[in-house]
């Protein structure tokens, strides 16, 4: 395995530690397993699929958080507009 691939696995494991923990896997276990899986073509593809799936899940969570934040700010604006109309 190249250093570049190992860096990708390590970066992913660091960024997605919480997701790995939910799956009952430590960062070290993921990296070691990924090294083994990357020895075959289908394993490489499965790892890529797994990483992309986790990244998509993480992005969806971020989008939900952003949307919730937008709603809160919009509600604050509405409250301010009501106060302004009462002045």
N, C-alpha and C positions, 0 to 999 in steps of 0.2 A: 504494500500500500504506500502511496506517495505521501509525503509530508503535507501536501496541499489537501488531500482527502481527509487526512487525520485532523487537520486544522478545521475543516468544515464540520466534521463530527463533533469536535471539541466545542466549537462556537455554538453549534446547535444545542449540545448538551448543557452548556452554560446558560443559554437563553431560555431553554425550555425545561429547566430543572424541575419546576413544579409539575409540568405535564408528565415527565418521566417518573416522578415520585408517585403520582396518581396511578401509574401503570405498574408500580412496584419495582421500579428500576432506578438504580443510582446512575449518576453521570458516568462513573467509571465502567459500570456494567454495560451501559449503552455503547460507550466507545469501544470496549473490547468486543461486544457482539457485532457492532458495525464493521469492525476490522475483519472478523470472520466472514460475515455476510458478503463483504465486498470482494471476496475471493472468487465469486462466481458472477456470471453476467446477470442471471435472474436475481441474485442477491443484491447486486448493485442497483438494479431497477426497483426492487422492493424498498431498499433504503431511501432512494430518491422519492419514491411515492410516499413513504412514511413521513419523511421530513417535510415535503410539500403539504401533505395533509395537516400536519401539526402547525405549520406556518399559517395555513388558511384559517384554521381554528383560532389561532392567536389573533389574527387580523380581524376576524369576525367579532371576537370579544372586545377588541379595541374600538371597533365601529360602534358597538352597542354602548360602550362607555361614553364615547363622543356624542352619540345621539341623545343619551340621557342628560349629558351636560348641556347640550343645546336646549333641550326642553326646560331645564331648570332656569337657564338664562332668559329664555322667552317668557317664562312665568314671571320672572323678576321684572322684566320690561312691562308686562301687563299690569303688575302691581304698581309700578311707578306711574304708568299712564293713568291708572285709577286715582292715585294720589294727586297727580297733576290736575285732573279734571275736577277734583274736589276743592281745589284752591281758588 
